[in-house]
Amino acid sequence: MIDGPYKLPEGWRWVRLGEVASEIQSGFAFRKKGARAGEVLHLRPYNIGNDGELKLDQQFKIPNTALPEHWSYLYPGDVLFNNTNSVELVGKTAIVKNVLQAVFSNHITRIRACLDKCEGEWLALALRTLWQQGFFAQQCNKWVGQAGYNTKMLKKTLIPLPPLNEQRRIVAKVEMLMEQVREARRLRQKAVEDADRLWQAVLADTFPRPGADLPPNWRWVRLGEACQINPRRPRLDVNPTTEVTFVPMSAVDVELGIIYTPEIKPFSAVKTGYTYFEENDVLFAKITPCMENGKSAVARGLLNNIGFGSTEFHVLRPIDSVLSEWIWLYVRKKDFRESARAAFRGGVGQQRVPAEFLQEACIPLPPLDVQRHVVAHLKTAQEKIKLIKDSQAQFEAELQCLEQSILDSAFKGEL
């Protein structure tokens, strides 16, 4: 009899996963770069959703000839466990519900249950519960930028095991409750998307499309006339130990257009090889998908008025008669980003918006006092839309707590 972390209901027992699995098999690697398209779906960690479902919107297919000998496809009841990923994602688990002509990468382990002891759905729920509780994040092997939970560790993992009929009853109850959670999450996501559309509609109503008639005293100018695009870095007479602001791409808040988690580094660490910018410059992400998400910000609060950041930023420095916020709001527009995307240059995965596009892009420009009035109006609208999004984010947090509560109850025999 194995002692577990808590007392189980009568008739239940603690087992090691290896005792109730007929097969525990990791997948095989297939190098994506330079591979020709194939016929067989090769599942990867991104295909295992956080909600225990398989996500097949992204598909990578490999040739039949790349399959190892005697390799079998996926069948209902197969459990797919993400064995290697970032620390917080190791342990994601999904259940296969239909016959699937697919194989899987070496970052995924397939588990098949001994059907006289355990249902695959029960195993999947048990592993998913451990993942949500942070068990795998604590127990996994950690390396630089990656973590793993190997087959040997998986076999030794303790799970609670009720009789088969009880497993089936609880799985059905959990699935019914989780379907309600999924529907609530779908509605929440729709509300977020509606908020995004509302913001884009506000921007579209405010900024005329290129070539449209303008209000009195407004004029069309090229962005290169309203801003210096990637201005040359001046000679900086700065002590090497002087602290300056460093901005990685991850430090930019897409929604608010601010730098919210800058790093502070000595000038000597960043003086070469990085993008230079100054207070009130607009940072515009030049790469996809960051550009497509509208990742841009107004540089504010820089130490010593000096900023360095990712080389994947274009720097837009408005002239005296143009507000930084005016530029930032305009480049956030969906149609502007679509035009920028159409101008992409570079290979797959390395596409960038060329500086020439920004130089030539048209932008409406009213007098400075009108800019201030419009920016204030848009900020008010943005704050109201942000309140909607914040409430939806809180709702998502509550759904996650509810989901965790359902799973905890299920594995303590309380459902």
C-alpha positions as CSV (number, residue, x, y, z in Angstrom):
1,M,0.0,0.0,0.0
2,I,1.5,3.4,-1.1
3,D,1.0,6.4,1.2
4,G,0.0,9.5,-0.8
5,P,-0.1,13.3,0.0
6,Y,-3.7,13.1,1.4
7,K,-6.3,10.6,2.5
8,L,-8.4,9.0,-0.2
9,P,-12.0,7.8,-0.1
10,E,-12.7,4.2,0.7
11,G,-12.0,1.9,-2.2
12,W,-9.5,4.3,-3.7
13,R,-5.7,3.8,-3.6
14,W,-2.5,5.6,-4.5
15,V,-0.6,4.1,-7.5
16,R,2.5,5.0,-9.5
17,L,1.6,5.9,-13.1
18,G,3.8,3.1,-14.4
19,E,1.6,0.6,-12.7
20,V,-1.5,1.6,-14.7
21,A,0.1,2.3,-18.0
22,S,0.5,-0.3,-20.7
23,E,2.8,1.9,-22.7
24,I,4.8,5.1,-22.1
25,Q,6.5,6.2,-25.2
26,S,8.2,9.5,-26.2
27,G,7.9,10.7,-29.8
28,F,10.7,11.4,-32.3
29,A,12.3,14.6,-33.5
30,F,11.9,15.9,-37.0
31,R,13.8,19.0,-38.1
32,K,11.5,21.7,-39.4
33,K,14.0,23.7,-41.3
34,G,14.3,22.7,-44.9
35,A,11.8,19.9,-44.6
36,R,9.4,19.3,-47.4
37,A,5.7,19.2,-46.7
38,G,4.3,15.8,-46.0
39,E,1.1,13.8,-45.4
40,V,1.3,12.9,-41.6
41,L,0.6,15.4,-38.9
42,H,3.5,15.7,-36.5
43,L,2.2,17.0,-33.2
44,R,4.2,19.5,-31.2
45,P,3.9,21.1,-27.7
46,Y,1.8,23.9,-29.1
47,N,-0.8,21.4,-30.1
48,I,-1.5,20.5,-26.5
49,G,-3.8,23.2,-25.1
50,N,-3.8,24.5,-21.5
51,D,-7.4,23.3,-21.2
52,G,-6.6,19.6,-21.9
53,E,-7.8,19.7,-25.5
54,L,-5.8,19.1,-28.6
55,K,-5.3,22.3,-30.7
56,L,-5.0,21.6,-34.4
57,D,-5.1,25.1,-35.8
58,Q,-1.3,24.9,-36.3
59,Q,-0.3,21.8,-38.2
60,F,3.2,20.6,-39.2
61,K,3.2,17.6,-41.5
62,I,6.0,15.3,-42.3
63,P,6.5,12.7,-45.1
64,N,5.4,9.1,-44.6
65,T,9.0,8.1,-45.2
66,A,10.1,9.9,-42.0
67,L,8.1,7.6,-39.7
68,P,10.1,5.1,-37.7
69,E,9.4,1.5,-38.5
70,H,6.2,0.0,-36.9
71,W,5.1,3.4,-35.6
72,S,1.4,3.6,-34.7
73,Y,-1.0,6.5,-35.1
74,L,-3.1,8.0,-32.3
75,Y,-6.3,6.4,-30.9
76,P,-9.1,7.4,-28.6
77,G,-7.9,7.2,-25.0
78,D,-4.2,8.0,-25.8
79,V,-2.8,10.5,-23.4
80,L,-0.3,13.1,-24.7
81,F,2.0,14.6,-22.1
82,N,4.3,17.6,-22.8
83,N,7.6,16.4,-21.4
84,T,9.9,19.3,-22.5
85,N,9.0,23.0,-22.6
86,S,9.5,26.1,-20.5
87,V,9.1,25.4,-16.8
88,E,5.5,26.6,-16.5
89,L,4.4,24.5,-19.5
90,V,6.1,21.2,-18.8
91,G,3.3,18.7,-17.9
92,K,0.5,20.1,-20.2
93,T,-1.6,17.1,-21.0
94,A,-4.4,16.3,-23.6
95,I,-6.5,13.3,-24.3
96,V,-7.0,12.0,-27.8
97,K,-10.8,11.6,-28.5
98,N,-10.8,10.4,-32.1
99,V,-8.6,8.2,-34.3
100,L,-5.9,10.6,-35.6
101,Q,-3.5,10.0,-38.4
102,A,-0.8,11.7,-36.5
103,V,2.5,11.1,-34.7
104,F,4.3,13.3,-32.2
105,S,7.6,15.0,-31.4
106,N,10.2,13.9,-28.8
107,H,8.9,16.7,-26.6
108,I,5.7,14.7,-26.2
109,T,5.1,11.4,-24.4
110,R,2.2,9.1,-25.3
111,I,0.7,7.1,-22.4
112,R,-1.7,4.2,-23.0
113,A,-3.6,3.0,-20.0
114,C,-4.1,-0.6,-18.8
115,L,-7.8,-0.6,-19.5
116,D,-8.5,-3.2,-16.8
117,K,-7.2,-0.8,-14.2
118,C,-7.5,2.7,-15.5
119,E,-9.3,4.9,-18.1
120,G,-7.1,7.1,-20.3
121,E,-9.4,10.0,-19.5
122,W,-8.7,9.5,-15.8
123,L,-4.9,9.5,-16.4
124,A,-5.2,12.7,-18.5
125,L,-7.2,14.4,-15.8
126,A,-4.8,13.3,-13.1
127,L,-1.8,14.7,-15.0
128,R,-3.6,17.9,-15.8
129,T,-4.5,18.4,-12.2
130,L,-0.9,18.0,-11.1
131,W,0.2,20.4,-13.8
132,Q,-2.3,23.1,-12.6
133,Q,-1.1,22.6,-9.0
134,G,2.4,23.4,-10.1
135,F,3.7,19.8,-9.4
136,F,5.7,19.5,-12.6
137,A,7.1,23.0,-12.4
138,Q,8.6,22.0,-9.0
139,Q,9.8,18.5,-9.9
140,C,11.0,18.9,-13.4
141,N,14.7,19.0,-14.5
142,K,15.7,22.6,-15.3
143,W,18.2,23.8,-17.8
144,V,18.9,27.2,-19.3
145,G,15.7,28.3,-21.1
146,Q,14.1,24.8,-20.9
147,A,12.8,22.1,-18.5
148,G,11.9,18.5,-18.8
149,Y,10.1,15.6,-17.0
150,N,11.4,12.3,-18.4
151,T,9.8,8.9,-18.8
152,K,11.5,7.5,-15.6
153,M,10.1,10.4,-13.5
154,L,6.7,9.9,-15.2
155,K,6.5,6.2,-14.2
156,K,7.1,7.1,-10.6
157,T,4.5,9.8,-10.4
158,L,1.7,9.1,-7.8
159,I,-1.9,9.4,-8.9
160,P,-5.1,8.5,-7.0
161,L,-7.0,5.5,-8.5
162,P,-10.7,4.8,-7.7
163,P,-12.5,1.8,-9.2
164,L,-13.2,1.9,-12.9
165,N,-16.9,2.7,-12.6
166,E,-16.1,5.6,-10.3
167,Q,-13.4,6.8,-12.7
168,R,-16.0,6.9,-15.5
169,R,-18.6,8.6,-13.4
170,I,-16.2,11.3,-12.3
171,V,-14.7,11.8,-15.8
172,A,-18.3,12.4,-17.1
173,K,-19.1,14.8,-14.4
174,V,-15.8,16.7,-14.8
175,E,-16.4,16.9,-18.6
176,M,-19.9,18.3,-18.1
177,L,-18.6,21.0,-15.8
178,M,-15.6,21.8,-17.9
179,E,-17.8,22.2,-21.0
180,Q,-19.6,24.9,-19.1
181,V,-16.2,26.5,-18.2
182,R,-15.2,26.3,-21.9
183,E,-18.4,28.0,-22.9
184,A,-17.9,30.8,-20.4
185,R,-14.3,31.2,-21.6
186,R,-15.6,31.4,-25.2
187,L,-18.0,34.2,-24.3
188,R,-15.2,35.9,-22.4
189,Q,-12.9,35.7,-25.4
190,K,-15.6,37.1,-27.6
191,A,-16.0,40.1,-25.2
192,V,-12.3,40.8,-25.4
193,E,-12.4,40.6,-29.2
194,D,-15.4,42.9,-29.2
195,A,-13.4,45.4,-27.1
196,D,-10.5,45.2,-29.6
197,R,-12.9,45.9,-32.5
198,L,-14.4,48.8,-30.6
199,W,-10.9,50.3,-30.1
200,Q,-10.1,49.9,-33.8
201,A,-13.5,51.5,-34.7
202,V,-12.7,54.5,-32.5
203,L,-9.3,54.9,-34.2
204,A,-10.9,54.5,-37.6
205,D,-13.5,57.2,-36.8
206,T,-10.7,59.5,-35.6
207,F,-8.1,59.2,-38.3
208,P,-9.1,59.5,-41.9
209,R,-7.9,56.8,-44.3
210,P,-5.1,57.9,-46.7
211,G,-6.4,60.0,-49.5
212,A,-9.6,61.0,-47.8
213,D,-10.8,64.6,-47.4
214,L,-9.5,66.2,-44.2
215,P,-11.1,68.7,-41.8
216,P,-10.0,72.3,-42.2
217,N,-6.4,73.0,-41.2
218,W,-5.5,69.3,-41.4
219,R,-3.0,68.1,-44.0
220,W,-1.6,64.9,-45.3
221,V,2.2,64.5,-44.7
222,R,4.6,61.6,-45.1
223,L,5.5,60.0,-41.8
224,G,9.1,60.8,-42.7
225,E,8.2,64.5,-42.6
226,A,6.5,64.3,-39.2
227,C,9.3,62.2,-37.7
228,Q,12.9,61.4,-38.1
229,I,13.0,57.7,-38.8
230,N,15.8,55.9,-37.1
231,P,17.8,59.1,-36.4
232,R,21.6,58.7,-36.2
233,R,22.9,58.2,-32.7
234,P,24.8,61.2,-31.5
235,R,28.3,61.0,-29.9
236,L,27.6,60.3,-26.2
237,D,30.1,61.6,-23.7
238,V,28.9,59.2,-21.0
239,N,30.8,57.5,-18.2
240,P,30.8,53.7,-18.8
241,T,29.3,53.1,-15.3
242,T,26.4,55.5,-15.9
243,E,23.1,53.7,-15.6
244,V,20.8,53.9,-18.6
245,T,17.5,52.3,-19.6
246,F,17.5,49.1,-21.6
247,V,14.2,48.0,-23.3
248,P,13.8,44.4,-24.6
249,M,10.8,43.7,-26.8
250,S,9.0,42.0,-23.9
251,A,9.1,45.3,-21.9
252,V,6.6,47.0,-24.2
253,D,2.9,47.1,-23.1
254,V,0.9,46.6,-26.3
255,E,-2.3,48.0,-24.9
256,L,-1.0,51.2,-23.2
257,G,2.0,52.0,-25.4
258,I,4.3,52.3,-22.4
259,I,7.6,50.7,-21.3
260,Y,6.5,48.9,-18.2
261,T,9.4,46.6,-17.2
262,P,12.6,48.3,-18.4
263,E,16.0,47.0,-17.3
264,I,18.7,49.3,-15.9
265,K,22.2,48.6,-17.2
266,P,25.6,50.4,-17.2
267,F,26.3,52.4,-20.4
268,S,29.3,50.1,-21.1
269,A,27.0,47.1,-21.4
270,V,24.7,48.5,-24.1
271,K,26.6,51.2,-25.9
272,T,27.1,49.1,-29.1
273,G,24.9,46.6,-30.9
274,Y,21.6,48.0,-29.7
275,T,19.0,50.5,-30.9
276,Y,19.5,53.9,-29.4
277,F,16.5,56.2,-28.5
278,E,15.7,59.3,-26.4
279,E,12.8,60.5,-24.3
280,N,9.5,60.9,-26.2
281,D,10.7,58.8,-29.2
282,V,8.2,56.2,-30.5
283,L,9.4,52.6,-30.6
284,F,7.8,50.6,-33.4
285,A,8.3,46.8,-33.6
286,K,9.6,46.0,-37.1
287,I,9.2,42.2,-37.0
288,T,6.3,39.9,-37.2
289,P,4.3,38.9,-35.1
290,C,5.2,41.8,-32.8
291,M,4.3,44.4,-35.4
292,E,1.1,42.7,-36.3
293,N,0.1,43.0,-32.6
294,G,0.7,46.7,-32.7
295,K,3.6,46.5,-30.3
296,S,4.8,50.1,-30.0
297,A,5.4,52.6,-27.2
298,V,6.3,56.1,-26.3
299,A,9.7,56.2,-24.5
300,R,9.2,57.9,-21.2
301,G,11.1,58.0,-17.9
302,L,14.5,57.2,-19.4
303,L,17.5,57.4,-17.1
304,N,19.7,60.3,-18.2
305,N,17.5,60.7,-21.3
306,I,19.3,57.7,-22.8
307,G,17.6,54.4,-23.9
308,F,18.8,51.3,-25.7
309,G,16.7,48.4,-26.8
310,S,16.1,45.5,-29.1
311,T,17.4,45.9,-32.6
312,E,14.0,44.9,-33.7
313,F,12.6,48.4,-33.0
314,H,12.3,51.2,-35.5
315,V,12.7,54.6,-33.8
316,L,10.3,57.5,-34.7
317,R,11.3,60.9,-33.4
318,P,8.5,63.4,-33.9
319,I,9.3,67.0,-34.9
320,D,8.4,69.8,-32.5
321,S,4.9,70.3,-33.9
322,V,3.9,66.7,-33.6
323,L,2.9,64.9,-30.4
324,S,4.5,61.5,-29.7
325,E,1.1,60.1,-28.8
326,W,-0.3,61.2,-32.1
327,I,2.2,59.1,-33.9
328,W,1.8,56.2,-31.5
329,L,-2.0,56.1,-31.9
330,Y,-1.8,56.3,-35.7
331,V,0.7,53.4,-36.1
332,R,-1.6,51.3,-33.8
333,K,-4.4,51.5,-36.4
334,K,-5.2,48.2,-38.0
335,D,-5.1,49.4,-41.6
336,F,-1.6,51.0,-41.0
337,R,-0.3,47.7,-39.6
338,E,-1.8,45.8,-42.5
339,S,0.0,48.2,-44.9
340,A,3.2,47.7,-43.0
341,R,2.8,43.9,-43.2
342,A,2.3,44.1,-47.0
343,A,5.7,45.9,-47.1
344,F,7.5,43.1,-45.3
345,R,10.9,42.1,-46.5
346,G,13.0,39.1,-45.5
347,G,12.7,35.4,-45.4
348,V,10.1,33.2,-43.5
349,G,10.4,33.9,-39.8
350,Q,12.6,36.9,-40.4
351,Q,10.3,39.4,-42.0
352,R,10.7,43.0,-41.2
353,V,9.0,46.3,-41.9
354,P,11.5,48.4,-44.0
355,A,12.3,51.9,-42.9
356,E,11.4,53.1,-46.4
357,F,7.8,52.1,-45.8
358,L,7.7,54.4,-42.7
359,Q,9.4,57.2,-44.6
360,E,6.7,57.2,-47.3
361,A,3.6,56.3,-45.3
362,C,1.0,59.0,-45.2
363,I,-0.4,60.4,-41.9
364,P,-3.0,63.1,-41.3
365,L,-1.6,66.0,-39.3
366,P,-3.8,68.7,-37.7
367,P,-2.5,71.7,-35.7
368,L,-0.8,70.9,-32.3
369,D,-3.8,72.1,-30.2
370,V,-6.1,69.8,-32.2
371,Q,-3.7,66.9,-31.7
372,R,-3.8,67.5,-27.9
373,H,-7.6,67.5,-27.9
374,V,-7.9,64.3,-30.0
375,V,-5.2,62.5,-28.0
376,A,-7.1,63.3,-24.8
377,H,-10.3,62.1,-26.3
378,L,-8.7,58.8,-27.4
379,K,-7.1,58.2,-24.1
380,T,-10.5,58.5,-22.4
381,A,-12.0,56.0,-24.8
382,Q,-9.0,53.7,-24.3
383,E,-9.3,53.8,-20.5
384,K,-13.0,52.8,-20.8
385,I,-12.1,49.9,-23.1
386,K,-9.3,48.9,-20.8
387,L,-11.8,48.6,-18.0
388,I,-13.8,46.1,-20.1
389,K,-10.7,44.1,-20.8
390,D,-9.6,44.2,-17.1
391,S,-12.9,42.9,-16.0
392,Q,-12.6,40.1,-18.6
393,A,-9.1,39.3,-17.3
394,Q,-10.5,39.1,-13.8
395,F,-13.2,36.8,-15.1
396,E,-10.6,34.5,-16.7
397,A,-8.7,34.4,-13.4
398,E,-11.9,33.3,-11.7
399,L,-12.5,30.6,-14.4
400,Q,-9.0,29.3,-13.8
401,C,-9.7,29.1,-10.0
402,L,-13.1,27.3,-10.7
403,E,-11.3,24.9,-13.1
404,Q,-8.7,24.1,-10.4
405,S,-11.4,23.6,-7.8
406,I,-13.3,21.2,-10.0
407,L,-10.2,19.1,-10.6
408,D,-9.1,19.2,-6.9
409,S,-12.6,18.0,-5.9
410,A,-12.6,15.3,-8.5
411,F,-9.3,13.7,-7.2
412,K,-10.4,13.9,-3.6
413,G,-13.6,12.0,-4.3
414,E,-15.8,15.1,-3.6
415,L,-17.6,15.2,-7.0
